[in-house]
Amino acid sequence: MSETNQTPKDDKSPLAKRFRGFMPVVVDVETAGFNAQTDALLEIACIPILMNDDGKLYQGEALNAHIEPFVGANLEPSALEFTGINPDSPFRKAIAQDEKKAIRQIFKSLKETKNAHGCRQCILVGHNAHFDLGFLNAVIARTNSKNQSPFHAFSVLDTASLSALAYGHTVLAKTCLMAGIEFDNTHAHSALYDTQKTAELFCQIFNEMGMLDIKGE
């Protein structure tokens, strides 16, 4: 019997099918200014978004690092006052990492998770995501880590836009409260906390929408 007319077997994982082969990764950065080329990256946190057997999204293991400012980096006083980060704090100096070492460790872990869940690439999820992507791409360029990065270079999923659609608001703290998600402003502007809350919001919006019946690419 000829097999030429048989339907090809689809081995893609449900997560890969849901996001066209991408694994969503929520990213938040804390910085010493708004210019990704000149201002220091001070904190980064990443949380991969995974899918359970019921088709519901959930947060994977969080990855985060405190980053040493790169040589010659600008440290804008107003930005440091806004985030509450003191780059000269002895406690921070004790835990801060070289940005090349930190970003490559994070990339390695994300690649392992991506592969384990059958996805071909990561897509950045963020609240006003292009700000985070700009600093991510800048550190990739500074550390010559393009080949190590699992992220798409320009595509993003933005929870500010998703929040406007789902809740009619775009501010993270306000949208979380509207969604019934606890948000403590005293912990805001910590990369890890903001990433956790953004991930919780992203999962809730998609889980409430339900699983699409996706066929093909």
WOTASUL-V27373 format. One record per residue. RES is the residue in one small letter. PHI is phi as a letter, one per 20 degrees, with the letter a starting at -180 (* if undefined). PSI is psi in whole degrees, 0 to 359 (NA if undefined). D_FIRST is the distance of its C-alpha to the first C-alpha in whole Angstrom. Layout:
# WOTASUL-V27373
RES_PHI_PSI_D_FIRST + RES_PHI_PSI_D_FIRST
This chain:
# WOTASUL-V27373
m_*_135_0 + s_f_141_4 + e_d_8_6 + t_f_337_9 + n_e_4_10 + q_f_147_11 + t_f_129_14 + p_f_144_16 + k_f_133_18 + d_d_107_21 + d_e_7_24 + k_f_142_27 + s_f_157_30 + p_g_322_31 + l_f_315_34 + a_f_320_32 + k_f_320_31 + r_f_327_34 + f_c_32_36 + r_l_41_33 + g_n_354_33 + f_e_148_37 + m_d_117_39 + p_f_137_42 + v_c_115_45 + v_f_130_48 + v_c_137_51 + d_c_139_55 + v_c_148_58 + e_d_133_61 + t_c_171_63 + a_d_31_67 + g_q_187_66 + f_d_350_64 + n_e_111_63 + a_f_337_60 + q_e_331_61 + t_d_337_65 + d_e_146_65 + a_f_141_64 + l_e_123_61 + l_d_326_63 + e_b_148_60 + i_b_141_56 + a_c_143_54 + c_c_137_50 + i_c_115_48 + p_f_144_45 + i_d_125_43 + l_d_175_40 + m_c_134_38 + n_e_182_38 + d_f_343_36 + d_e_6_37 + g_n_15_36 + k_e_139_40 + l_f_147_42 + y_b_165_44 + q_e_132_46 + g_e_194_45 + e_f_131_48 + a_f_142_51 + l_c_130_52 + n_b_158_55 + a_b_144_58 + h_e_133_61 + i_d_135_62 + e_f_133_65 + p_g_137_66 + f_f_158_65 + v_g_126_67 + g_n_4_69 + a_f_144_67 + n_e_136_69 + l_d_98_70 + e_f_119_71 + p_g_321_74 + s_f_326_73 + a_f_320_69 + l_f_323_71 + e_f_321_73 + f_f_316_70 + t_e_337_68 + g_m_14_70 + i_e_130_69 + n_d_103_72 + p_f_340_70 + d_e_3_73 + s_f_131_73 + p_g_322_74 + f_f_315_71 + r_f_319_68 + k_f_331_69 + a_f_335_69 + i_d_347_65 + a_f_144_64 + q_d_155_62 + d_g_136_61 + e_f_327_59 + k_f_313_56 + k_f_316_56 + a_f_313_56 + i_f_325_53 + r_f_328_51 + q_f_317_51 + i_f_315_50 + f_f_319_47 + k_f_315_46 + s_f_319_46 + l_f_321_44 + k_f_319_41 + e_f_318_41 + t_f_316_40 + k_g_312_38 + n_f_321_36 + a_f_335_36 + h_d_17_35 + g_m_28_32 + c_d_152_34 + r_e_338_34 + q_a_160_38 + c_e_148_41 + i_c_130_42 + l_f_131_46 + v_d_131_47 + g_b_164_51 + h_e_109_54 + n_m_63_55 + a_f_331_52 + h_f_338_53 + f_f_310_56 + d_f_319_54 + l_f_323_52 + g_f_316_55 + f_f_326_56 + l_f_313_53 + n_f_327_52 + a_f_318_56 + v_f_328_56 + i_f_316_52 + a_f_317_54 + r_f_326_57 + t_d_7_56 + n_l_48_53 + s_d_23_50 + k_g_317_48 + n_f_340_45 + q_e_339_46 + s_f_132_46 + p_e_359_43 + f_e_146_44 + h_f_142_43 + a_f_337_46 + f_b_343_47 + s_f_141_44 + v_b_164_46 + l_d_122_46 + d_d_119_49 + t_f_343_51 + a_f_316_54 + s_f_316_52 + l_f_323_49 + s_f_322_53 + a_f_321_54 + l_f_315_51 + a_e_325_51 + y_c_356_55 + g_m_25_57 + h_b_159_58 + t_c_348_58 + v_f_129_60 + l_g_308_58 + a_f_314_61 + k_f_317_62 + t_f_319_58 + c_g_314_57 + l_f_320_60 + m_f_329_59 + a_e_359_56 + g_n_20_57 + i_d_126_57 + e_f_137_60 + f_c_120_62 + d_d_109_65 + n_f_341_66 + t_f_342_68 + h_d_356_65 + a_f_156_64 + h_m_17_63 + s_e_128_62 + a_g_318_59 + l_f_314_57 + y_f_313_59 + d_f_324_58 + t_f_317_54 + q_f_318_54 + k_f_322_55 + t_f_320_53 + a_f_318_50 + e_f_317_51 + l_f_316_51 + f_g_312_48 + c_f_318_46 + q_f_316_48 + i_f_313_47 + f_f_321_44 + n_f_326_43 + e_f_332_45 + m_f_330_43 + g_n_166_40 + m_e_133_37 + l_e_150_35 + d_e_90_31 + i_e_130_30 + k_c_134_27 + g_m_206_26 + e_f_NA_29
